[in-house]
Amino acid sequence: MSERQEGFMAPNLSPKGLQLIPNELAEGVYGLMANKLPKDNNGLVIGDKAALVIDSGITPDVGRYIQEIVSSITDRPILYLANTTFHGDHTFGNVAFGDSVTVISSRLNKASMTDLEEEKEYRSESMYGDPGFESVTAWRTPDLVFDRYCEIDLGGREVQLWHFGPGNGSGDTIVYVPDAKVAWVGNFLRHPGIPPMLLAGDPVGYARSLRSLRATLAPETLVPGHGPLTDADAAITYMLNYVEKIGLDVAERRAGGMDLRTTMTDLPLTDPLDLATVVAEPEPGEPERFAKLMRSNHELNVLLTYRWLEATSPVGAGVQRG
């Protein structure tokens, strides 16, 4: 859905001031962590013969910057680039990677990468005046797609790509390194206390996808597309509780005749992440901006859930836990 509530706050994803800090999570496995929240994180997995990069940044310049970081870490050639989502902040940098690099994502993500100008317009608020989109003139789509599962051999290291169902988007892709128990989850999961953006507008489908991930994989560390590294079990538990609760709470109020605006007021965000617990010395004003962004995301989720119920459920029908 494209509807947004009045006063929606777009996240600041401008590459201005972006630094990606390599964090070695296991031998040859790196989270490339943004120095400022909520800018995009990336990833690097190194095998004996090749390297795989996770997500490519919001502009071609960021894509080139990622490759510079990789070259400072390893001499293995980048042969694969995995996109966790179709969103431009994760994929506009695809064009910076050479023809020898195979771009991989879910079939549904590729199907969403059809209208570059529309995607640029949708992401433009998140550039906060940065002119970087002037260089985004082409959108490189995945060369290789999969429906449920894809396995990549980097030489002595296996990387798995999974699609468990809709979450933030229809084609969310999880990149998992089994021997390191590390997963890159894009917009599908975040650190506990940071609400998602339910852009697919379906808390029931989201919960089903989360359960499928938990039943299939055994990650210990998650690298979200935005925000700090997180414990996998804690993040999955938080997100399941969040999407189930928002579905049940909105359904209950709508069934009782409460209108959308009142519902949004009646369901404030509870237990948001305290920025001081993940950032030692946040910049002046950053905690307040981050708190506003989290509240804005939550209000958008209430709106989308309400609209989804209007489209799929008669008044009086509830959302069942299960």
C-alpha positions in Angstrom: 0.0 0.0 0.0 1.2 3.5 -0.7 -1.1 5.4 1.7 0.7 7.2 4.5 -0.6 8.9 7.6 -0.4 12.6 8.0 3.0 13.6 9.4 4.7 10.4 8.3 8.5 10.7 8.9 10.7 9.2 6.2 13.9 7.7 7.5 17.1 9.6 6.6 18.9 7.3 4.2 21.0 9.9 2.4 24.5 8.6 1.8 25.9 11.9 3.0 28.3 11.1 5.9 27.8 7.4 5.5 30.5 5.1 6.7 30.2 1.3 6.6 32.2 -0.2 9.4 33.3 -3.8 8.9 32.3 -6.0 11.8 33.7 -9.5 11.6 31.0 -11.9 12.9 32.9 -15.1 12.0 36.0 -15.8 9.9 35.3 -14.3 6.5 31.8 -13.1 7.5 31.2 -9.4 7.9 28.4 -7.1 8.7 29.1 -3.7 7.0 27.4 -1.6 9.6 26.3 2.0 8.9 27.8 4.6 11.2 24.5 6.5 11.5 21.0 5.1 12.2 18.9 4.3 10.3 21.1 4.3 7.2 21.5 1.0 5.3 23.7 -1.9 6.5 25.4 -4.3 4.1 27.3 -7.5 4.2 30.2 -9.6 2.9 30.7 -13.3 2.9 34.1 -14.7 1.8 34.8 -18.2 0.5 38.0 -19.9 -0.8 37.1 -18.9 -4.4 34.7 -16.0 -4.3 32.9 -13.3 -2.3 29.3 -12.4 -2.0 28.0 -9.0 -1.1 24.6 -8.3 0.5 22.7 -5.3 -0.8 24.3 -2.5 -2.9 23.3 0.8 -1.4 21.0 3.7 -2.4 23.2 5.1 -5.2 25.8 3.8 -7.6 28.4 5.7 -5.6 27.5 3.7 -2.5 27.8 0.5 -4.6 31.3 1.5 -5.6 32.2 2.4 -2.0 31.1 -1.1 -0.9 33.4 -2.7 -3.4 36.3 -0.5 -2.2 35.6 -1.8 1.4 35.5 -5.4 0.1 38.8 -5.0 -1.8 40.4 -3.7 1.5 39.3 -6.9 3.3 39.9 -9.7 0.7 41.4 -10.4 -2.7 38.6 -12.9 -3.5 36.6 -11.6 -6.5 33.0 -10.5 -5.9 31.0 -13.0 -8.0 27.6 -12.6 -6.3 25.4 -9.8 -5.1 22.3 -10.7 -3.1 19.4 -8.2 -2.7 17.3 -8.7 0.4 14.5 -6.5 -1.0 13.6 -4.6 -4.2 13.7 -1.2 -2.4 15.9 1.3 -4.0 18.0 2.0 -0.9 19.1 -1.7 -1.2 19.3 -2.0 -5.0 20.1 1.3 -6.8 23.8 0.5 -6.3 23.4 -2.7 -8.3 24.5 -1.0 -11.5 28.0 -0.3 -10.0 28.8 -4.0 -10.0 30.4 -5.4 -13.1 29.0 -8.0 -15.6 31.0 -10.7 -13.8 28.8 -10.3 -10.8 25.6 -12.3 -10.6 22.8 -10.4 -8.9 20.4 -12.8 -7.0 17.1 -12.3 -5.3 13.6 -13.7 -5.0 11.4 -13.8 -8.1 8.9 -11.5 -6.3 11.6 -8.9 -5.7 12.6 -8.9 -9.3 8.9 -8.6 -10.3 8.7 -5.4 -8.3 11.7 -3.8 -10.0 9.9 -2.4 -13.0 9.4 1.3 -12.6 12.6 3.2 -11.7 11.1 6.6 -11.7 8.3 5.6 -9.4 10.7 3.9 -7.0 13.0 7.0 -7.0 10.0 9.2 -6.2 8.9 6.9 -3.4 12.4 7.0 -1.8 13.1 10.7 -2.5 11.8 11.8 0.9 14.5 9.7 2.5 17.3 11.5 0.6 16.6 14.7 2.7 17.7 17.0 -0.2 20.8 14.9 -1.2 21.1 15.1 -5.0 22.5 11.5 -5.3 19.4 10.3 -7.2 20.6 12.3 -10.2 23.1 9.5 -10.8 20.4 6.8 -10.6 19.5 6.4 -14.3 19.2 2.6 -14.6 17.9 -0.1 -12.3 19.8 -3.4 -12.6 17.5 -6.2 -11.7 18.5 -9.7 -10.5 20.1 -12.0 -13.0 19.2 -15.1 -11.1 15.9 -15.5 -9.2 14.4 -18.2 -7.0 11.0 -19.0 -5.5 11.8 -20.5 -2.1 15.5 -21.4 -1.8 18.8 -20.9 -3.5 22.3 -22.1 -2.5 25.5 -20.5 -3.4 29.0 -22.2 -3.1 31.7 -19.7 -2.6 34.3 -22.4 -2.2 34.4 -24.1 1.2 31.5 -21.9 2.3 27.8 -22.3 1.6 25.4 -19.3 1.5 21.7 -19.9 1.5 19.0 -17.5 0.2 15.5 -18.0 1.5 12.1 -16.5 0.8 9.6 -17.4 3.6 6.7 -15.2 2.5 5.5 -11.6 2.8 6.7 -9.3 5.5 7.8 -5.7 4.9 7.4 -6.6 1.2 6.2 -9.5 -0.9 9.6 -10.8 -1.8 11.8 -10.4 1.3 15.0 -12.4 1.0 17.0 -13.8 3.9 20.7 -14.4 3.3 22.0 -17.1 5.7 25.5 -18.5 6.4 24.9 -21.8 8.2 28.5 -22.3 9.5 28.5 -18.9 11.0 24.8 -18.8 12.1 24.6 -15.3 10.7 21.6 -14.0 8.7 21.1 -10.8 6.8 17.4 -10.0 7.0 16.9 -6.7 5.1 13.7 -5.0 6.2 12.2 -8.3 7.4 13.5 -8.1 11.0 15.0 -5.4 13.3 16.5 -5.0 16.7 13.8 -5.6 19.4 12.1 -2.3 20.2 12.3 -1.0 16.6 8.9 -1.5 14.9 8.9 -2.7 11.3 7.2 -1.0 8.4 4.3 -3.2 7.4 4.3 -2.0 3.9 2.6 -5.2 2.7 -0.1 -4.3 5.2 -0.7 -7.9 6.4 0.2 -8.8 10.0 -1.2 -12.3 9.6 1.0 -13.1 6.6 4.0 -11.5 8.3 3.6 -13.7 11.4 3.3 -16.8 9.2 6.5 -15.9 7.4 8.4 -15.3 10.7 7.3 -18.7 12.0 8.5 -20.3 8.8 11.9 -18.7 9.3 12.2 -19.8 12.9 11.2 -23.4 12.0 13.7 -23.6 9.2 16.9 -21.8 10.2 19.0 -21.6 13.3 20.6 -18.1 13.2 22.2 -16.6 16.3 23.1 -13.2 14.9 21.0 -11.0 12.6 22.2 -8.1 10.5 19.1 -6.0 9.8 18.9 -3.8 6.8 18.7 -0.8 9.2 19.8 -0.5 12.8 22.1 -2.4 15.1 23.1 -6.0 15.1 20.8 -8.2 17.1 20.3 -11.5 18.7 18.2 -13.6 16.4 15.8 -15.3 18.9 15.1 -12.0 20.6 14.4 -10.2 17.4 12.1 -12.9 16.0 10.2 -13.1 19.3 9.8 -9.3 19.4 8.6 -9.1 15.8 6.1 -12.0 16.2 4.7 -10.4 19.3 4.5 -7.0 17.6 2.7 -8.1 14.4 0.3 -10.4 16.3 -0.5 -7.7 18.8 -1.1 -5.0 16.2 -3.4 -7.3 14.2 -5.4 -8.3 17.2 -5.6 -4.8 18.7 -6.6 -3.1 15.5 -9.2 -5.8 14.7 -10.7 -5.5 18.2 -11.1 -1.7 18.0 -12.5 -1.8 14.4 -15.0 -4.5 15.4 -16.1 -2.2 18.2 -16.8 0.6 15.8 -13.7 2.7 16.4 -12.6 4.8 13.4 -9.1 4.8 12.0 -8.0 8.2 13.5 -9.1 7.2 17.0 -7.5 3.8 16.6 -4.2 5.3 15.8 -4.4 7.5 18.9 -5.6 4.6 21.0 -2.6 2.3 20.1 0.6 4.1 21.0 4.0 2.3 20.5 5.0 0.5 23.7 8.5 -0.2 24.8 10.4 1.5 22.0 14.2 0.9 21.8 16.2 3.3 23.9 18.8 4.6 21.5 21.3 5.0 24.3 21.4 1.2 24.7 22.9 0.7 21.2 24.7 4.0 20.6 27.3 5.1 23.2 27.3 8.8 22.3 24.4 9.7 20.0 24.6 13.1 18.2 22.6 16.0 19.7 19.0 15.6 18.8 19.4 12.1 17.4 17.5 10.2 20.2 14.5 12.5 19.7 14.6 12.1 15.9 14.9 8.3 16.3 12.0 8.1 18.7 9.8 10.2 16.4 10.7 7.8 13.5 9.8 4.8 15.5 6.4 6.3 16.5 5.8 7.3 12.8 6.5 3.7 11.7 4.1 2.3 14.3 1.4 4.8 13.3 1.8 3.7 9.7 1.5 0.1 10.7 -1.8 0.8 12.5 -3.1 2.6 9.4 -2.0 -0.2 7.0 -3.5 -2.9 9.3 -6.8 -1.0 9.5 -6.9 -0.7 5.8 -6.0 -4.3 5.3 -8.9 -5.4 7.6 -11.3 -3.1 5.7 -10.3 -4.8 2.5 -10.4 -8.4 3.7 -12.6 -8.7 6.8 -16.2 -7.8 7.4 -16.8 -5.6 10.5 -17.0 -7.8 13.5 -14.5 -10.4 12.2 -11.3 -10.7 14.3 -7.7 -11.7 13.6 -7.0 -15.1 15.0 -3.7 -16.0 16.6 -2.1 -18.9 14.9 
